């Protein structure tokens, strides 16, 4: 399997291949992992019972995935990676601003997945956790170096192999004796429920910054409707399934959060090695997404200042640097409370991912209707300019407007206090970004069109 020749550049029509249905396996396989299971367990650890956790999971997944699947549609239409398309909204240099935040997503999830592997294998393999971190990161980086085709193949094999094993794990999980009140509808807490919906929606939305990276090789004339629904179906099915397992196990097993991987593998008794292999494989597969996305960020950030040719050696050097960063951060993070780190990280993501996704989708579907001048996206002196003040203001102002509505373990805003702890920051950020971006940008585009008429 040859190393990928493209990076952030446009994929010519003659090199396009694949069908929308391939996206189901990609996003289904990408979420059959322990990180998704742990995310579901967070809702129970916060205080929700299994019933309200599952309802929050379903609602959060269906809401968050509306945005993710809509971003996936952009891939075949534009033939470029997701985040470089943000240059059409933020400007060629201005797009680096949201990409810096997105880089935290890549690194944060990379560290989370790596730490989970080291915790899972701590008592299973005769290696120090630091060596587990190094080996796991190295293998993830190796797959990312080869790129698109190998990533697709990895996800397809994971989808097939994990389906049967995790199906058995699901049956065993639901047969565990459950404490009283697990499925009681009476123990409802609005603030915790809203928080749970927000956590799941944000977890799903974390895939938005790189979702189009895996659809951009498809022919531009493929059905956008099919691209949307295959992405939506694969991702939603896997996330709802895995997070539900997490909620059930967190409620049934008192110490599940101490070593989630070991707790799951223990369900298989003497055959626990099968689940250990699958857990490592699943975390490996999703970690490749994060390292591949981080690679795209670095190339996208460098390109306006220097027209860097991405040779195989350049690709290896950049990803080697990412590998070192992930190893160092994972070793440092592994010494603390992983659950607290992960909850705070998911909170952090939501406060900037929501404004970015709102701006990007409004621009693509409403203002430009999918029509962009691709060459200018790569030209610092092109029609999209170096910086778009309207977009940058809308993005940063929306984040600032969210602050009073935040309810996190690190900070609780005054409005969140008045609402009894209900965190509406993600909804406020969504509305604020749409309003602050759409109306000024629509007027700017109308003025530009009118000016062209009088030339």
N, C-alpha and C positions, 0 to 999 in steps of 0.2 A: 504494500500500500504506500504510494508515493506521498511525500510531504506536500502539504498545501502550498500552492504557489502564490495565492492572493492573500492580502491582509485587509486593509481598509479600503482598497480600491474597488471600483465598479466592476461587477461581474458581467463580461460580455454575453450577449444572448446565445452565442454559439457554444459557450461553456456551461450553460444552464442545464440542469437535469433534476429528476425527482418528481414526485407527486405529492399533493397535499396530505394524502393519507399517511405518508412517512412521518409527518409531524406528530401523529398520535403516539407512535412508539417513542419518539424523542422525549416528549413531555410526560408521558406515562412513566417511562423508565427513569427519567431524571428525578422523579419524586418518590421512587420506591427506596427510600433510604431512612436511616436512623434520625437524621436531622428533622425530617418531616414528622416522624413519630414523636420526637421530643417536643416539637412545637405544639402538637396536640395535647401532650401531657402538661404543658404550662397552664392551660385553662383550668385543669383540676387542681394544680398546685396553688393557683390564685384563689380558689374557693368555690368554683362552680362544680356541680355534680355532673355525672355522665350525661344525663338527658340534656341539660342546658349547654353543656360543652359541645355535644354533637350538633345541636341546633345552631349554635354560634359558628361552628366549623362549616356547616353547609352554607349558611348565609354569607360568612366572610369569604369563602372560596368562590361562590357564584358572583359576588360583587367584585372582588379583586381580579378575577379572571376575565371579566368584561374588558378591562383595560389591557391586560397582557395579550389576549387573543387579538385585540384591535391593533396592537403594535406589531404582531406577527404578520398581519396583512401588508405592512409596509415593505417587508423584505423583498418579495417578488416584484412589487411595483417599482421599487427604486434600485434594487440590486446592490445596495451598500449596507454596512453594519448599522445597528440601531443608533448608537450614540453619535456617530458622525453626522447622521441626519439632523441632529439637533442644531447643527450649524445654520440650517435654514431658518431657525427661529432665533437663536442667540447670537448669530454672527460667527464667523470662522474662528476668531479668537475667544469670543464670549462663551462659546460652547464648552470651553475648558472649565468654566465655573460649575455647571451641574455635573460634569464628568469627575471633578474632584470628589464631590459627594458620593457619586456612584462607585468610585474607586474604593471608598470605605465599605460599600456593600460587598464588592468582590473580596477584599481582604478579610472583612469580618466573617463572611460565610466560609471562606477558605480556612480561617483559623478555627471556627466552630466545628467544621467537619473533621479537621485534623485532630483537634482535642478529643472529640468523641471517639475516634479510632484508637487513640492512645489510651483512653479510659477503658474502652471495651476490651482491649487486648492486654491490659496491665497484668492480669493474673493468668493469662492463657499462654503467652509466648515468653521464652526465656531471654527477653531483651529489655533493656531499660527503656522507659517511655520516650526518652529523647531519640533513641535509635528508631523507634517505631515512627515518630514524627518525621525524621529524616527520610526513611525509606518510603513512607506513604506519600510524602510531598514529591519526592523524586519521580516515582511512578506516575503520579498525576501530571507532573510537568512534561514527562516524556510523551504522554498521549496528546497533551496540548500542543507540543512542538509539531507533531505530525498533522494535527488540525482537523478540519471539517469532516473528511471521510471516516477517519478512525473514530472520531467522537460519535458520529451517527451509528457506526457499527457497534460501538460499546453500548450505546443506549438500547439498540435493538436486542442484543444478546441479554442485556439486563432485564428487559421487559419480559422476555420469554422465561428465563431461568427463575426470576423472582416471583412470577405469578403463582406458580404451584406452591413454592415453599412458604410465601407469605400468606397464601390462602389457608394453609394448614395452621400457621401461626395465629391467624385471625380466629379460627375455630377454637383453638386452645385458649386464646385470650378471653373469648366470650364465655368459656366454660369455667373460668376462675370464680371462686366464691367472692361475691361482692358485698361490701358493708351496706347496712340499711340506708335507704335514701338515695341510692345511686340513680334510680330512674324516677324520682319523685318530681312532679311538676310544681309542687307547692313551694319548694325552696328556691325562689327566684330573686336574684339581686340584679337590678337594672344596670348599675354602674359596672359590676363585674361582667355582665353579659355584653354590654357595649364594648368594654375593654377586650373581651375575648374575640368579638367580631372584628375589631380593629387589628388585633394581633394576627389573626389568620389572613385577613385581607392584605395586610402589609407583607406577610410572608410570601403570599402568592405574587404580589406586586413586585417583589424583589427580583423577579425574573424578567420584568419588562425591559430593563436596560440592555438585555442581550437577546431577547426573544427573536428579533428579526435577523440576527446573525445566522440563525439556523434555518431560515426560509429564503434567504437572499439568493441562493443558488438555483432556486426554482424558476422555470420560465415565467416571463412577465405576464403571459396570457392565462396563467392558471386561475381557477375560480377563487376570487377573494372570499366568497362565502365559505367554500370548502376549507381554505387556509384557516379562517377564523374558527370554524366548528371543530376541525380536527385538533387544533391547538387547545381549544376550550375543553373538548371532551377528554383528551389525554391527560391534561394537567388537572382538571377538576376531579376526574375519577381517582387518580392516584393520591391527590392531596386529601380528599375526603376520607378515603380508605385508610391511609397511613395515620393521619391525625386522630381519627376515631380509635384506632388501635392504641395510640399513645394515651388518649384520655381514659380508655378502659383499663389499661395496665397501671396507670398512675393511681387510679382509684382502688384497684384490686391488690396491688403490691405496695406496701408501705414505703419501702426503700428504693423504689424504682428510679428516682432521680439521682441516686448515688452512683449508679452504673447502669444506665438504660440498656446498653448493648448486652451486658452480661445478664441483666434481668430477662431480656427477650430470649437470648440463647438458652437460658435455663429452662424455658418452657419445653424444649426439645429433649431434655434429659441426656441420655447417652449419645444422642445424635446432635448435640449442641454445636458441633463443629460445622455442620451444614449452615446453620444460621450465622455463625461467626464469619464464615467465608462470604456469605451473602451481604452481611452488614458492611464488611470492608469493601466489597465490590460496589455496593450502592453508594457509599460515601465517596469512593474513588471516582465514580462516574459523574456525580454532581460537582465534585471539586474541580474537575477538568473544565467545566463551564466557567467557574470563577476565574481560573488562571487564564483561560482563553480570553475572557472579557477584560481582564487586567492588561493583557498583552495588547488588545485593541485600544484600550485607553491610552497607553503609553505611546503607541504609534500615532494615534489621532492627535495627541497633544504636541508631538514633535513635528508632525508634517507641515504645519503652517510656517514654521521657522526654518525648517531644513527639509528639502525634498529627499527624504531618506529612502533608499532602495532596500526593501526587505528581502535580503538574501537568506538562505538557510542558516548561515552563521549569525546574521543579525537576529534572526528569530530565536536562536538558541541562547544568545547572550542576554536578550531582554527577558526571556522566560527563566533563565538561570538567576537573574537578579530578583525576579518575583519569588522564586523558590527560596532564596536566602531570607527574604523578608518574611515569608510565611513560616519558615522554620523558627526564626527568632521570636516572632509574635506568638506562635503556638506554644513554645517552651515557656514563655512568660505567662500566657493566659492559663496554661494547664496547672499553674500553682494556686489559682484562685477558685472562687465559687463559680462553676461553669453556668449553672442555671441563672444566677443573678446577672452574669455577663450577657447571656443570650437574651434575656428579657429586655435589658436596657438597650441592647443592640437593635432589637426589633423596633422598640419605641423610637430610637434615633432615626432609623430608616424612614419611617412613615412620614416624618415631618418635612422631608425634602423630596421624597419620591412622588408623593401625591401632587404637589404643584408642578413638578416637571412633566409628569404623565398627562396632566390636564392641558398644559400649554402645547405639548407635542401633538396630542390627538386633535385638539381644536384646530390647530394650524393645518394638519394633514387632511382631516376629513371635512372641515367647514370652510376654512379660508382659502386654502390652495387646492383642495379637492384632489390631492395626490399628484399634482403637477409641479415639478421642480426642475430647475436647470442643474443637472448633476455636475457639470464641469465647474460651475460657480461654487459648489459646495467645497471644492478642493482649491479654490482660488481666493486668497486673502483680499484681493482687490476686486472680487466679483460683486454681483448684485446683492448678495446677502451681507456684505460689509464685514468689518472686523468685529464690531460690537453692535448689538441691537439693544439700545437703552430701554425700549418699551418692555422687551422680554426679560431682561435682567432685573429691572425694577419689579415687574409682576412676580417673578420667581422669588426674589429675596423678601419682598413685602408680604407675600403669602406666608412664607415661613415665619416672619415676625408676627403676623396676625394670628397664627396658630398658638403662639406661646401661652396666652391666658387660658386656653382651653385644654392644655396638656395635663394629663394625670399619669405620672410615672413614678417609679421608685426613687428617682433622683430629684424630681421637681413636680409640684402640683400647682397649676395656675389658679388665679383667683376665681375665674368663671367656672372652672372644673369643680372648685370647692362649693360654689353656690349651687351647682347642679348635683350635688351629692356624690361627687367623684366620677361622674360620667365624662369620659374623654371623647369630645367631639372634634378634636383638632384635625383629624384627617378629613372630615366632612367640610369643616370651615376652610381648610386649605384648598380643597377642591373647588369650592364655589368662588373663593377669593381669586384664585389663579385664573379661572375662566373669565371672570368679570374684568379683572385688571389687565388681562392680555387681549381678549377678543375685541372689545370696543375700540381701544386706541389703535390696535393693529389693523382693524378693518378700515378705520378712517385713513390710516397711512397708506394702505394698499389702494384705497379708492382715490386718494390724492395723486398717487403715482400713476394710476391708469388715466386719470383726467389730464395729467400733465403730458402723457404720451399722445393723447388725442389732439393736443394743440401744437405738437411739434411739426 
